[in-house]
Amino acid sequence: MAFSSSGNQEEFSEINITPLTDVFLILFLIMIVIAPLINQTALKLDPPKAKNGQNVSSKAKAIILEISKEGLIAINGKKLSEEPFEAEDVNPAVTQELKAIMEDPKFAESPLNIVADAETTQKYVVGAMDAAAGLGLIKMSIVTVSGM
């Protein structure tokens, strides 16, 4: 603000925007420097593409294992529990149920389809896959469904 020694007041009619412009230029330069670094911090994975895959047609009925984002697991429409599983409890529960299903002759050579919600934690899917591999199931497919 301008002060005058004389008794009459002068109006302050100009605004000095130079400091404001300097601040905006500095912020702009900081953003230009930081923007490429933000993009590099995320882990980016591209899933592999199958080049030599074959379609396997099986006359056996598929076993469908569904996993919700909360951790509820159902095999062929039968819920294993009304409460969500802990990560370490998935393998024994799935193993027990799959063993009972595989005793049925129509499911002896069946493929396993794991249908998981898009927001399902990886530990549930890995536990189910480990249980299936422990029983000797080698034909597996994983399907991700949004909003299960």
C-alpha positions in Angstrom: 0.0 0.0 0.0 1.2 3.5 -0.7 1.4 6.1 2.0 1.6 9.8 1.3 2.8 12.5 3.5 0.3 15.0 2.2 -3.2 15.1 3.6 -5.0 14.0 0.4 -5.5 10.4 -0.2 -4.7 8.9 -3.6 -6.5 5.8 -4.8 -4.5 2.7 -5.3 -5.4 1.9 -8.9 -2.8 -0.7 -10.0 -2.3 -4.3 -8.8 1.2 -5.7 -9.1 0.8 -9.2 -10.4 4.5 -10.0 -10.9 4.9 -12.0 -7.7 1.7 -14.0 -8.4 3.0 -14.7 -11.9 6.4 -15.8 -10.5 4.7 -18.2 -8.1 2.6 -19.8 -10.9 5.6 -20.2 -13.1 7.5 -22.0 -10.4 4.6 -24.3 -9.7 4.3 -25.0 -13.4 8.0 -25.9 -13.6 7.7 -28.2 -10.6 4.8 -30.0 -12.2 6.7 -30.4 -15.5 9.5 -32.0 -13.6 7.4 -34.2 -11.4 4.8 -35.4 -13.9 7.1 -38.0 -15.7 8.2 -39.4 -12.3 4.6 -40.1 -11.2 4.0 -42.3 -14.2 7.1 -44.3 -13.5 6.2 -45.2 -9.9 3.4 -47.6 -10.8 4.2 -51.2 -11.5 3.1 -52.0 -15.0 2.6 -55.6 -16.0 1.4 -56.8 -19.4 0.1 -60.3 -19.3 1.7 -62.7 -21.7 -0.1 -63.6 -24.9 -0.5 -67.2 -25.9 0.9 -67.9 -29.3 0.8 -71.7 -29.5 -2.3 -72.5 -27.3 -4.8 -75.1 -28.3 -8.5 -75.2 -27.6 -9.1 -78.2 -25.3 -12.6 -79.6 -25.7 -13.5 -81.9 -22.9 -16.6 -84.0 -22.7 -16.4 -84.0 -18.9 -18.4 -81.4 -17.0 -16.3 -78.6 -15.6 -16.0 -77.9 -11.9 -16.8 -74.2 -11.2 -15.1 -72.7 -8.2 -16.5 -69.2 -7.4 -14.7 -66.7 -5.2 -16.3 -63.4 -4.1 -14.4 -60.3 -3.2 -15.2 -60.9 0.5 -13.7 -64.3 0.5 -16.8 -66.5 0.2 -16.1 -69.6 -1.8 -18.6 -71.8 -3.7 -17.9 -75.0 -5.7 -20.6 -75.9 -8.3 -23.0 -73.6 -6.6 -22.5 -75.0 -3.1 -21.2 -72.5 -0.6 -18.4 -73.9 1.6 -19.1 -71.5 4.4 -21.5 -68.6 5.2 -18.5 -66.6 6.6 -15.6 -65.4 4.6 -12.5 -67.6 4.8 -9.1 -66.5 6.2 -6.3 -66.9 3.7 -4.7 -69.9 5.4 -8.1 -71.7 5.6 -8.8 -71.6 1.9 -6.5 -74.5 0.9 -7.9 -77.1 3.3 -11.5 -76.3 2.8 -11.2 -76.3 -1.0 -9.1 -79.5 -0.9 -11.7 -81.3 1.1 -14.6 -80.3 -1.1 -12.8 -80.9 -4.4 -11.7 -84.4 -3.2 -15.4 -85.2 -2.6 -16.4 -83.9 -6.0 -13.6 -85.8 -7.8 -14.8 -89.1 -6.4 -17.8 -88.8 -8.7 -16.9 -90.4 -12.1 -18.4 -87.7 -14.2 -16.0 -85.2 -12.6 -12.9 -87.4 -12.8 -11.1 -85.7 -15.7 -13.0 -82.4 -15.4 -11.3 -79.0 -15.8 -11.5 -76.5 -13.0 -12.9 -73.0 -13.8 -12.0 -70.5 -11.1 -14.5 -67.6 -11.4 -13.3 -64.7 -9.2 -14.6 -61.2 -8.7 -12.3 -58.5 -10.1 -11.7 -57.1 -6.6 -10.9 -60.5 -5.1 -7.7 -60.6 -3.1 -5.0 -62.7 -4.8 -4.5 -64.9 -1.7 -7.9 -66.6 -2.2 -7.3 -67.4 -5.8 -3.7 -68.7 -5.1 -5.0 -70.8 -2.2 -7.7 -72.4 -4.5 -5.2 -73.1 -7.2 -2.8 -74.6 -4.8 -5.5 -76.9 -3.5 -6.4 -78.0 -7.0 -2.8 -78.6 -7.9 -2.4 -80.7 -4.8 -5.2 -82.9 -5.9 -3.6 -83.4 -9.4 -5.9 -81.1 -11.4 -3.9 -79.7 -14.2 -6.7 -78.3 -16.4 -7.5 -74.9 -14.9 -8.8 -71.6 -16.1 -9.3 -68.3 -14.3 -12.2 -66.0 -15.2 -12.4 -62.5 -13.7 -15.9 -61.1 -13.4 -16.7 -57.5 -12.4 -19.3 -57.0 -9.7 -20.0 -60.5 -8.6 
